[in-house]
Amino acid sequence: MTAIRAYYEANAGALKALFQEDDDTRVRGFFGMYIVHNAVPYNRVEVDPVTLLDFVSAPTAHCGTFALALSQVYTGLGLHWRSIVVDDGWHGLNEVLIGGHYETFDATNNLWLSASIEELIGGVPRSWRTFYTCLLYTSDAADDLLCV
């Protein structure tokens, strides 16, 4: 966790530019979600991880293990978070307290929502963002990235 926090602190300005976001708490949320999402592919899990090291060492992850890993990263980044389990949909994710209300961060899908799950159920308007990873660098020019 020390290395993740140190990386964030050393690169906060570049991460704000990359995520096109000025709010430091939200950028920490995006950063944590992004690294957890990209650490392990989604699939059935034979043994649930307990620690972040267990998570990154596992061959696969599901929504609950993504949420567990993300909660540990968020604690290390100093965020106030809570885990959410959506019973009817059998899905687990995290929310982070930002500006006095919770926002949803789903590391399984690399999806951010500007509202909490409770607010979403209530039908409040929301914004959302998904984050995709560039898979192929065809040159040093940013315009030549192949992103899917």
C-alpha positions as CSV (number, residue, x, y, z in Angstrom):
1,M,0.0,0.0,0.0
2,T,2.9,2.3,0.7
3,A,4.1,2.0,-2.9
4,I,0.6,2.6,-4.3
5,R,0.2,5.8,-2.2
6,A,3.7,7.0,-3.0
7,Y,3.1,6.5,-6.7
8,Y,-0.2,8.4,-6.5
9,E,1.4,11.3,-4.6
10,A,4.4,11.5,-7.0
11,N,2.1,11.5,-10.0
12,A,-1.1,13.3,-8.8
13,G,-0.8,16.1,-11.3
14,A,-0.3,13.7,-14.3
15,L,-3.2,11.5,-13.1
16,K,-5.5,14.6,-12.8
17,A,-4.6,15.4,-16.4
18,L,-5.0,11.8,-17.6
19,F,-8.4,11.4,-15.9
20,Q,-9.4,15.0,-16.8
21,E,-10.5,15.6,-13.3
22,D,-9.5,18.3,-10.7
23,D,-11.1,16.9,-7.5
24,D,-8.3,15.1,-5.7
25,T,-10.6,12.6,-3.9
26,R,-12.3,11.6,-7.2
27,V,-8.9,11.2,-8.9
28,R,-7.8,8.9,-6.1
29,G,-11.0,7.0,-6.6
30,F,-10.4,6.7,-10.4
31,F,-6.8,5.7,-9.9
32,G,-7.6,3.0,-7.3
33,M,-10.4,1.6,-9.5
34,Y,-8.3,1.6,-12.6
35,I,-5.4,-0.3,-11.1
36,V,-7.6,-2.8,-9.4
37,H,-9.6,-3.4,-12.6
38,N,-6.5,-4.0,-14.7
39,A,-4.8,-6.2,-12.1
40,V,-6.7,-9.5,-12.7
41,P,-9.1,-10.7,-15.4
42,Y,-12.7,-11.4,-14.5
43,N,-13.9,-15.0,-14.2
44,R,-15.0,-17.5,-11.6
45,V,-12.9,-17.6,-8.4
46,E,-11.9,-20.8,-6.7
47,V,-10.5,-19.2,-3.5
48,D,-11.4,-15.8,-2.2
49,P,-8.4,-13.5,-1.5
50,V,-7.9,-12.0,1.9
51,T,-5.2,-9.5,1.1
52,L,-4.3,-7.3,-1.8
53,L,-1.3,-9.5,-2.5
54,D,-3.7,-12.6,-2.6
55,F,-5.9,-10.6,-5.1
56,V,-3.1,-9.7,-7.5
57,S,-1.6,-13.2,-7.3
58,A,-4.9,-14.9,-8.2
59,P,-5.6,-16.0,-11.8
60,T,-9.1,-14.5,-11.8
61,A,-11.4,-12.2,-9.9
62,H,-15.2,-11.6,-9.6
63,C,-17.1,-8.5,-8.4
64,G,-16.7,-9.3,-4.7
65,T,-13.0,-9.8,-4.9
66,F,-12.6,-6.6,-7.0
67,A,-14.6,-4.8,-4.3
68,L,-12.4,-6.3,-1.6
69,A,-9.2,-5.3,-3.3
70,L,-10.5,-1.8,-4.1
71,S,-11.4,-1.3,-0.4
72,Q,-7.9,-2.0,0.6
73,V,-6.4,0.3,-2.0
74,Y,-8.9,3.1,-1.0
75,T,-7.9,2.7,2.7
76,G,-4.2,3.1,1.6
77,L,-5.1,6.2,-0.4
78,G,-6.8,7.7,2.6
79,L,-10.4,7.6,1.2
80,H,-13.6,7.3,3.1
81,W,-15.4,4.4,1.4
82,R,-18.1,1.8,1.9
83,S,-18.8,-1.5,0.1
84,I,-22.2,-2.1,-1.5
85,V,-23.7,-5.5,-2.3
86,V,-26.7,-5.4,-4.7
87,D,-28.6,-8.5,-3.6
88,D,-31.0,-8.8,-6.6
89,G,-28.2,-8.4,-9.1
90,W,-25.6,-10.3,-7.1
91,H,-23.0,-7.6,-7.6
92,G,-20.5,-6.0,-5.2
93,L,-18.9,-2.6,-5.6
94,N,-17.6,0.4,-3.7
95,E,-18.7,4.0,-3.0
96,V,-16.4,6.9,-2.0
97,L,-17.5,9.9,0.0
98,I,-16.9,13.0,-2.2
99,G,-18.1,16.5,-1.4
100,G,-20.6,15.2,1.2
101,H,-22.2,12.4,-0.8
102,Y,-21.2,9.0,-2.0
103,E,-20.2,8.2,-5.6
104,T,-20.1,4.7,-7.1
105,F,-16.8,3.1,-8.2
106,D,-17.2,-0.3,-9.8
107,A,-13.7,-1.9,-10.4
108,T,-15.3,-5.0,-12.0
109,N,-16.5,-2.8,-15.0
110,N,-14.1,0.2,-14.5
111,L,-17.2,2.4,-14.2
112,W,-17.8,5.5,-12.1
113,L,-21.2,7.0,-11.4
114,S,-21.7,10.4,-9.8
115,A,-24.4,9.1,-7.4
116,S,-24.7,6.3,-4.8
117,I,-26.5,3.1,-5.5
118,E,-29.3,4.3,-3.1
119,E,-29.6,7.5,-5.1
120,L,-29.6,5.6,-8.4
121,I,-32.4,3.4,-7.1
122,G,-34.3,6.6,-6.3
123,G,-33.9,7.8,-9.8
124,V,-31.6,10.8,-9.4
125,P,-29.9,12.2,-12.4
126,R,-26.3,11.0,-12.7
127,S,-23.1,11.3,-14.8
128,W,-21.0,8.3,-15.6
129,R,-17.6,7.5,-17.0
130,T,-16.0,4.3,-18.1
131,F,-12.2,3.9,-18.5
132,Y,-10.6,1.8,-21.2
133,T,-7.0,0.9,-21.6
134,C,-5.0,1.5,-24.7
135,L,-3.8,-1.9,-25.9
136,L,-1.4,-1.0,-28.7
137,Y,1.0,1.9,-29.0
138,T,1.7,2.3,-32.7
139,S,4.1,5.3,-32.1
140,D,5.0,7.9,-29.5
141,A,2.2,10.1,-30.7
142,A,-0.9,10.0,-28.5
143,D,-3.1,10.3,-31.6
144,D,-1.8,6.9,-32.7
145,L,-3.1,4.9,-29.8
146,L,-5.4,2.0,-30.4
147,C,-7.9,2.0,-27.6
148,V,-10.8,-0.4,-27.2
